[in-house]
Structures are given as C-alpha cells and as structure tokens.
Amino acid sequence: MNVWIAIGLTAVGCYLAKLLGLLVPAGALERPLVRRMAALLPVALLAALTAQQTFAGDGGQLVLDARAVGLGAAALALVLRAPFLVVVGAGVLVTAAVRAPAWG
C-alpha cells in the first residue's frame, strides 16, 4: 500500500509543479537567461541520469560493465547521425551481446 501512496503523492506533486509553471509571468519566461536554461537544463538532467544509471554500482561505486559498452555503441550511433530508433537499437543489441556469454 505504501507504493500506491508514493505514486499518488508523486502524481499530485507533478501536477502542482506543472500548475506552478503556468503561474510564472510571461515576462519572466522571455528573459534570455531563462530561455537558455530551459533549453539546456533537460539535456543536462538526462545526461546525468544516464550516466548515473550506467556507471553507478552498489554503494556508489564506479562500475564498467555491459551497460557502458551499450552506451558507447549508442554514442557512436549518435556521432554517425543515426535515427533515434537505430541509436536505441544499437545500445540494446550491443548490451545484450556483451551480456550473452554470461547467460550460458
């Protein structure tokens, strides 16, 4: 039951955060600094989340495993300007291929 309470509180918090964003005056959103931060902040947060999920092990240790190899493959696909689905597919397939010997 605690999980459902957490999900409900998270949903209410997300709704309130979105409502708070609608209450910000338009003049404040037109400032160049705010516009630039709004464009760059999601990219930085997503990159940090990806790095944390890829390289963090138990207890905050740095871990290099199949996930890091898959992330490298996805980054290479991005450098080659592959479509998004190819980038995701490359990451998934390379990660699975590196983990495959561990299955048997």
Phi and psi in radians as a Rosetta constraint file:
Dihedral C 1 N 2 CA 2 C 2 CIRCULARHARMONIC -1.100 0.35
Dihedral N 2 CA 2 C 2 N 3 CIRCULARHARMONIC -0.534 0.35
Dihedral C 2 N 3 CA 3 C 3 CIRCULARHARMONIC -1.126 0.35
Dihedral N 3 CA 3 C 3 N 4 CIRCULARHARMONIC -0.746 0.35
Dihedral C 3 N 4 CA 4 C 4 CIRCULARHARMONIC -1.176 0.35
Dihedral N 4 CA 4 C 4 N 5 CIRCULARHARMONIC -0.589 0.35
Dihedral C 4 N 5 CA 5 C 5 CIRCULARHARMONIC -1.147 0.35
Dihedral N 5 CA 5 C 5 N 6 CIRCULARHARMONIC -0.746 0.35
Dihedral C 5 N 6 CA 6 C 6 CIRCULARHARMONIC -1.108 0.35
Dihedral N 6 CA 6 C 6 N 7 CIRCULARHARMONIC -0.714 0.35
Dihedral C 6 N 7 CA 7 C 7 CIRCULARHARMONIC -1.127 0.35
Dihedral N 7 CA 7 C 7 N 8 CIRCULARHARMONIC -0.748 0.35
Dihedral C 7 N 8 CA 8 C 8 CIRCULARHARMONIC -1.112 0.35
Dihedral N 8 CA 8 C 8 N 9 CIRCULARHARMONIC -0.766 0.35
Dihedral C 8 N 9 CA 9 C 9 CIRCULARHARMONIC -1.144 0.35
Dihedral N 9 CA 9 C 9 N 10 CIRCULARHARMONIC -0.656 0.35
Dihedral C 9 N 10 CA 10 C 10 CIRCULARHARMONIC -1.141 0.35
Dihedral N 10 CA 10 C 10 N 11 CIRCULARHARMONIC -0.728 0.35
Dihedral C 10 N 11 CA 11 C 11 CIRCULARHARMONIC -1.103 0.35
Dihedral N 11 CA 11 C 11 N 12 CIRCULARHARMONIC -0.771 0.35
Dihedral C 11 N 12 CA 12 C 12 CIRCULARHARMONIC -1.118 0.35
Dihedral N 12 CA 12 C 12 N 13 CIRCULARHARMONIC -0.729 0.35
Dihedral C 12 N 13 CA 13 C 13 CIRCULARHARMONIC -1.098 0.35
Dihedral N 13 CA 13 C 13 N 14 CIRCULARHARMONIC -0.709 0.35
Dihedral C 13 N 14 CA 14 C 14 CIRCULARHARMONIC -1.141 0.35
Dihedral N 14 CA 14 C 14 N 15 CIRCULARHARMONIC -0.716 0.35
Dihedral C 14 N 15 CA 15 C 15 CIRCULARHARMONIC -1.106 0.35
Dihedral N 15 CA 15 C 15 N 16 CIRCULARHARMONIC -0.752 0.35
Dihedral C 15 N 16 CA 16 C 16 CIRCULARHARMONIC -1.157 0.35
Dihedral N 16 CA 16 C 16 N 17 CIRCULARHARMONIC -0.651 0.35
Dihedral C 16 N 17 CA 17 C 17 CIRCULARHARMONIC -1.129 0.35
Dihedral N 17 CA 17 C 17 N 18 CIRCULARHARMONIC -0.697 0.35
Dihedral C 17 N 18 CA 18 C 18 CIRCULARHARMONIC -1.175 0.35
Dihedral N 18 CA 18 C 18 N 19 CIRCULARHARMONIC -0.713 0.35
Dihedral C 18 N 19 CA 19 C 19 CIRCULARHARMONIC -1.116 0.35
Dihedral N 19 CA 19 C 19 N 20 CIRCULARHARMONIC -0.694 0.35
Dihedral C 19 N 20 CA 20 C 20 CIRCULARHARMONIC -1.080 0.35
Dihedral N 20 CA 20 C 20 N 21 CIRCULARHARMONIC -0.661 0.35
Dihedral C 20 N 21 CA 21 C 21 CIRCULARHARMONIC -1.127 0.35
Dihedral N 21 CA 21 C 21 N 22 CIRCULARHARMONIC -0.554 0.35
Dihedral C 21 N 22 CA 22 C 22 CIRCULARHARMONIC -1.292 0.35
Dihedral N 22 CA 22 C 22 N 23 CIRCULARHARMONIC -0.341 0.35
Dihedral C 22 N 23 CA 23 C 23 CIRCULARHARMONIC -1.529 0.35
Dihedral N 23 CA 23 C 23 N 24 CIRCULARHARMONIC -0.124 0.35
Dihedral C 23 N 24 CA 24 C 24 CIRCULARHARMONIC -1.245 0.35
Dihedral N 24 CA 24 C 24 N 25 CIRCULARHARMONIC 2.304 0.35
Dihedral C 24 N 25 CA 25 C 25 CIRCULARHARMONIC -1.062 0.35
Dihedral N 25 CA 25 C 25 N 26 CIRCULARHARMONIC 2.542 0.35
Dihedral C 25 N 26 CA 26 C 26 CIRCULARHARMONIC -1.092 0.35
Dihedral N 26 CA 26 C 26 N 27 CIRCULARHARMONIC -0.561 0.35
Dihedral C 26 N 27 CA 27 C 27 CIRCULARHARMONIC -1.094 0.35
Dihedral N 27 CA 27 C 27 N 28 CIRCULARHARMONIC -0.600 0.35
Dihedral C 27 N 28 CA 28 C 28 CIRCULARHARMONIC -1.230 0.35
Dihedral N 28 CA 28 C 28 N 29 CIRCULARHARMONIC -0.532 0.35
Dihedral C 28 N 29 CA 29 C 29 CIRCULARHARMONIC -1.388 0.35
Dihedral N 29 CA 29 C 29 N 30 CIRCULARHARMONIC -0.283 0.35
Dihedral C 29 N 30 CA 30 C 30 CIRCULARHARMONIC -1.509 0.35
Dihedral N 30 CA 30 C 30 N 31 CIRCULARHARMONIC -0.132 0.35
Dihedral C 30 N 31 CA 31 C 31 CIRCULARHARMONIC -1.133 0.35
Dihedral N 31 CA 31 C 31 N 32 CIRCULARHARMONIC 2.460 0.35
Dihedral C 31 N 32 CA 32 C 32 CIRCULARHARMONIC -1.043 0.35
Dihedral N 32 CA 32 C 32 N 33 CIRCULARHARMONIC -0.680 0.35
Dihedral C 32 N 33 CA 33 C 33 CIRCULARHARMONIC -1.116 0.35
Dihedral N 33 CA 33 C 33 N 34 CIRCULARHARMONIC -0.745 0.35
Dihedral C 33 N 34 CA 34 C 34 CIRCULARHARMONIC -1.157 0.35
Dihedral N 34 CA 34 C 34 N 35 CIRCULARHARMONIC -0.720 0.35
Dihedral C 34 N 35 CA 35 C 35 CIRCULARHARMONIC -1.113 0.35
Dihedral N 35 CA 35 C 35 N 36 CIRCULARHARMONIC -0.722 0.35
Dihedral C 35 N 36 CA 36 C 36 CIRCULARHARMONIC -1.170 0.35
Dihedral N 36 CA 36 C 36 N 37 CIRCULARHARMONIC -0.735 0.35
Dihedral C 36 N 37 CA 37 C 37 CIRCULARHARMONIC -1.133 0.35
Dihedral N 37 CA 37 C 37 N 38 CIRCULARHARMONIC -0.668 0.35
Dihedral C 37 N 38 CA 38 C 38 CIRCULARHARMONIC -1.129 0.35
Dihedral N 38 CA 38 C 38 N 39 CIRCULARHARMONIC -0.520 0.35
Dihedral C 38 N 39 CA 39 C 39 CIRCULARHARMONIC -1.397 0.35
Dihedral N 39 CA 39 C 39 N 40 CIRCULARHARMONIC -0.614 0.35
Dihedral C 39 N 40 CA 40 C 40 CIRCULARHARMONIC -1.654 0.35
Dihedral N 40 CA 40 C 40 N 41 CIRCULARHARMONIC -0.490 0.35
Dihedral C 40 N 41 CA 41 C 41 CIRCULARHARMONIC -1.083 0.35
Dihedral N 41 CA 41 C 41 N 42 CIRCULARHARMONIC -0.769 0.35
Dihedral C 41 N 42 CA 42 C 42 CIRCULARHARMONIC -1.073 0.35
Dihedral N 42 CA 42 C 42 N 43 CIRCULARHARMONIC -0.639 0.35
Dihedral C 42 N 43 CA 43 C 43 CIRCULARHARMONIC -1.143 0.35
Dihedral N 43 CA 43 C 43 N 44 CIRCULARHARMONIC -0.766 0.35
Dihedral C 43 N 44 CA 44 C 44 CIRCULARHARMONIC -1.140 0.35
Dihedral N 44 CA 44 C 44 N 45 CIRCULARHARMONIC -0.718 0.35
Dihedral C 44 N 45 CA 45 C 45 CIRCULARHARMONIC -1.152 0.35
Dihedral N 45 CA 45 C 45 N 46 CIRCULARHARMONIC -0.727 0.35
Dihedral C 45 N 46 CA 46 C 46 CIRCULARHARMONIC -1.157 0.35
Dihedral N 46 CA 46 C 46 N 47 CIRCULARHARMONIC -0.688 0.35
Dihedral C 46 N 47 CA 47 C 47 CIRCULARHARMONIC -1.131 0.35
Dihedral N 47 CA 47 C 47 N 48 CIRCULARHARMONIC -0.722 0.35
Dihedral C 47 N 48 CA 48 C 48 CIRCULARHARMONIC -1.148 0.35
Dihedral N 48 CA 48 C 48 N 49 CIRCULARHARMONIC -0.707 0.35
Dihedral C 48 N 49 CA 49 C 49 CIRCULARHARMONIC -1.128 0.35
Dihedral N 49 CA 49 C 49 N 50 CIRCULARHARMONIC -0.736 0.35
Dihedral C 49 N 50 CA 50 C 50 CIRCULARHARMONIC -1.101 0.35
Dihedral N 50 CA 50 C 50 N 51 CIRCULARHARMONIC -0.781 0.35
Dihedral C 50 N 51 CA 51 C 51 CIRCULARHARMONIC -1.127 0.35
Dihedral N 51 CA 51 C 51 N 52 CIRCULARHARMONIC -0.717 0.35
Dihedral C 51 N 52 CA 52 C 52 CIRCULARHARMONIC -1.131 0.35
Dihedral N 52 CA 52 C 52 N 53 CIRCULARHARMONIC -0.747 0.35
Dihedral C 52 N 53 CA 53 C 53 CIRCULARHARMONIC -1.262 0.35
Dihedral N 53 CA 53 C 53 N 54 CIRCULARHARMONIC -0.433 0.35
Dihedral C 53 N 54 CA 54 C 54 CIRCULARHARMONIC -1.533 0.35
Dihedral N 54 CA 54 C 54 N 55 CIRCULARHARMONIC -0.731 0.35
Dihedral C 54 N 55 CA 55 C 55 CIRCULARHARMONIC -1.876 0.35
Dihedral N 55 CA 55 C 55 N 56 CIRCULARHARMONIC -0.123 0.35
Dihedral C 55 N 56 CA 56 C 56 CIRCULARHARMONIC -1.607 0.35
Dihedral N 56 CA 56 C 56 N 57 CIRCULARHARMONIC 2.256 0.35
Dihedral C 56 N 57 CA 57 C 57 CIRCULARHARMONIC -1.844 0.35
Dihedral N 57 CA 57 C 57 N 58 CIRCULARHARMONIC -2.887 0.35
Dihedral C 57 N 58 CA 58 C 58 CIRCULARHARMONIC -1.145 0.35
Dihedral N 58 CA 58 C 58 N 59 CIRCULARHARMONIC 2.318 0.35
Dihedral C 58 N 59 CA 59 C 59 CIRCULARHARMONIC 1.336 0.35
Dihedral N 59 CA 59 C 59 N 60 CIRCULARHARMONIC 0.267 0.35
Dihedral C 59 N 60 CA 60 C 60 CIRCULARHARMONIC 1.375 0.35
Dihedral N 60 CA 60 C 60 N 61 CIRCULARHARMONIC 0.260 0.35
Dihedral C 60 N 61 CA 61 C 61 CIRCULARHARMONIC -1.347 0.35
Dihedral N 61 CA 61 C 61 N 62 CIRCULARHARMONIC 2.639 0.35
Dihedral C 61 N 62 CA 62 C 62 CIRCULARHARMONIC -1.330 0.35
Dihedral N 62 CA 62 C 62 N 63 CIRCULARHARMONIC 2.209 0.35
Dihedral C 62 N 63 CA 63 C 63 CIRCULARHARMONIC -2.169 0.35
Dihedral N 63 CA 63 C 63 N 64 CIRCULARHARMONIC 2.274 0.35
Dihedral C 63 N 64 CA 64 C 64 CIRCULARHARMONIC -2.027 0.35
Dihedral N 64 CA 64 C 64 N 65 CIRCULARHARMONIC 1.877 0.35
Dihedral C 64 N 65 CA 65 C 65 CIRCULARHARMONIC -2.409 0.35
Dihedral N 65 CA 65 C 65 N 66 CIRCULARHARMONIC -2.711 0.35
Dihedral C 65 N 66 CA 66 C 66 CIRCULARHARMONIC -1.068 0.35
Dihedral N 66 CA 66 C 66 N 67 CIRCULARHARMONIC -0.538 0.35
Dihedral C 66 N 67 CA 67 C 67 CIRCULARHARMONIC -1.099 0.35
Dihedral N 67 CA 67 C 67 N 68 CIRCULARHARMONIC -0.680 0.35
Dihedral C 67 N 68 CA 68 C 68 CIRCULARHARMONIC -1.160 0.35
Dihedral N 68 CA 68 C 68 N 69 CIRCULARHARMONIC -0.669 0.35
Dihedral C 68 N 69 CA 69 C 69 CIRCULARHARMONIC -1.150 0.35
Dihedral N 69 CA 69 C 69 N 70 CIRCULARHARMONIC -0.747 0.35
Dihedral C 69 N 70 CA 70 C 70 CIRCULARHARMONIC -1.105 0.35
Dihedral N 70 CA 70 C 70 N 71 CIRCULARHARMONIC -0.691 0.35
Dihedral C 70 N 71 CA 71 C 71 CIRCULARHARMONIC -1.126 0.35
Dihedral N 71 CA 71 C 71 N 72 CIRCULARHARMONIC -0.671 0.35
Dihedral C 71 N 72 CA 72 C 72 CIRCULARHARMONIC -1.105 0.35
Dihedral N 72 CA 72 C 72 N 73 CIRCULARHARMONIC -0.709 0.35
Dihedral C 72 N 73 CA 73 C 73 CIRCULARHARMONIC -1.131 0.35
Dihedral N 73 CA 73 C 73 N 74 CIRCULARHARMONIC -0.708 0.35
Dihedral C 73 N 74 CA 74 C 74 CIRCULARHARMONIC -1.154 0.35
Dihedral N 74 CA 74 C 74 N 75 CIRCULARHARMONIC -0.680 0.35
Dihedral C 74 N 75 CA 75 C 75 CIRCULARHARMONIC -1.131 0.35
Dihedral N 75 CA 75 C 75 N 76 CIRCULARHARMONIC -0.694 0.35
Dihedral C 75 N 76 CA 76 C 76 CIRCULARHARMONIC -1.107 0.35
Dihedral N 76 CA 76 C 76 N 77 CIRCULARHARMONIC -0.722 0.35
Dihedral C 76 N 77 CA 77 C 77 CIRCULARHARMONIC -1.105 0.35
Dihedral N 77 CA 77 C 77 N 78 CIRCULARHARMONIC -0.625 0.35
Dihedral C 77 N 78 CA 78 C 78 CIRCULARHARMONIC -1.153 0.35
Dihedral N 78 CA 78 C 78 N 79 CIRCULARHARMONIC -0.726 0.35
Dihedral C 78 N 79 CA 79 C 79 CIRCULARHARMONIC -1.083 0.35
Dihedral N 79 CA 79 C 79 N 80 CIRCULARHARMONIC -0.620 0.35
Dihedral C 79 N 80 CA 80 C 80 CIRCULARHARMONIC -1.416 0.35
Dihedral N 80 CA 80 C 80 N 81 CIRCULARHARMONIC 0.090 0.35
Dihedral C 80 N 81 CA 81 C 81 CIRCULARHARMONIC 1.035 0.35
Dihedral N 81 CA 81 C 81 N 82 CIRCULARHARMONIC 0.734 0.35
Dihedral C 81 N 82 CA 82 C 82 CIRCULARHARMONIC -1.319 0.35
Dihedral N 82 CA 82 C 82 N 83 CIRCULARHARMONIC 2.707 0.35
Dihedral C 82 N 83 CA 83 C 83 CIRCULARHARMONIC -1.080 0.35
Dihedral N 83 CA 83 C 83 N 84 CIRCULARHARMONIC 2.787 0.35
Dihedral C 83 N 84 CA 84 C 84 CIRCULARHARMONIC -0.989 0.35
Dihedral N 84 CA 84 C 84 N 85 CIRCULARHARMONIC -0.778 0.35
Dihedral C 84 N 85 CA 85 C 85 CIRCULARHARMONIC -1.131 0.35
Dihedral N 85 CA 85 C 85 N 86 CIRCULARHARMONIC -0.580 0.35
Dihedral C 85 N 86 CA 86 C 86 CIRCULARHARMONIC -1.188 0.35
Dihedral N 86 CA 86 C 86 N 87 CIRCULARHARMONIC -0.694 0.35
Dihedral C 86 N 87 CA 87 C 87 CIRCULARHARMONIC -1.061 0.35
Dihedral N 87 CA 87 C 87 N 88 CIRCULARHARMONIC -0.845 0.35
Dihedral C 87 N 88 CA 88 C 88 CIRCULARHARMONIC -1.131 0.35
Dihedral N 88 CA 88 C 88 N 89 CIRCULARHARMONIC -0.771 0.35
Dihedral C 88 N 89 CA 89 C 89 CIRCULARHARMONIC -1.078 0.35
Dihedral N 89 CA 89 C 89 N 90 CIRCULARHARMONIC -0.706 0.35
Dihedral C 89 N 90 CA 90 C 90 CIRCULARHARMONIC -1.101 0.35
Dihedral N 90 CA 90 C 90 N 91 CIRCULARHARMONIC -0.761 0.35
Dihedral C 90 N 91 CA 91 C 91 CIRCULARHARMONIC -1.096 0.35
Dihedral N 91 CA 91 C 91 N 92 CIRCULARHARMONIC -0.755 0.35
Dihedral C 91 N 92 CA 92 C 92 CIRCULARHARMONIC -1.169 0.35
Dihedral N 92 CA 92 C 92 N 93 CIRCULARHARMONIC -0.829 0.35
Dihedral C 92 N 93 CA 93 C 93 CIRCULARHARMONIC -1.151 0.35
Dihedral N 93 CA 93 C 93 N 94 CIRCULARHARMONIC -0.724 0.35
Dihedral C 93 N 94 CA 94 C 94 CIRCULARHARMONIC -1.184 0.35
Dihedral N 94 CA 94 C 94 N 95 CIRCULARHARMONIC -0.716 0.35
Dihedral C 94 N 95 CA 95 C 95 CIRCULARHARMONIC -1.069 0.35
Dihedral N 95 CA 95 C 95 N 96 CIRCULARHARMONIC -0.771 0.35
Dihedral C 95 N 96 CA 96 C 96 CIRCULARHARMONIC -1.134 0.35
Dihedral N 96 CA 96 C 96 N 97 CIRCULARHARMONIC -0.682 0.35
Dihedral C 96 N 97 CA 97 C 97 CIRCULARHARMONIC -1.158 0.35
Dihedral N 97 CA 97 C 97 N 98 CIRCULARHARMONIC -0.652 0.35
Dihedral C 97 N 98 CA 98 C 98 CIRCULARHARMONIC -1.230 0.35
Dihedral N 98 CA 98 C 98 N 99 CIRCULARHARMONIC -0.618 0.35
Dihedral C 98 N 99 CA 99 C 99 CIRCULARHARMONIC -1.390 0.35
Dihedral N 99 CA 99 C 99 N 100 CIRCULARHARMONIC -0.318 0.35
Dihedral C 99 N 100 CA 100 C 100 CIRCULARHARMONIC -0.964 0.35
Dihedral N 100 CA 100 C 100 N 101 CIRCULARHARMONIC -0.782 0.35
Dihedral C 100 N 101 CA 101 C 101 CIRCULARHARMONIC -1.048 0.35
Dihedral N 101 CA 101 C 101 N 102 CIRCULARHARMONIC -0.458 0.35
Dihedral C 101 N 102 CA 102 C 102 CIRCULARHARMONIC -1.305 0.35
Dihedral N 102 CA 102 C 102 N 103 CIRCULARHARMONIC -0.315 0.35
Dihedral C 102 N 103 CA 103 C 103 CIRCULARHARMONIC -1.258 0.35
Dihedral N 103 CA 103 C 103 N 104 CIRCULARHARMONIC -0.682 0.35
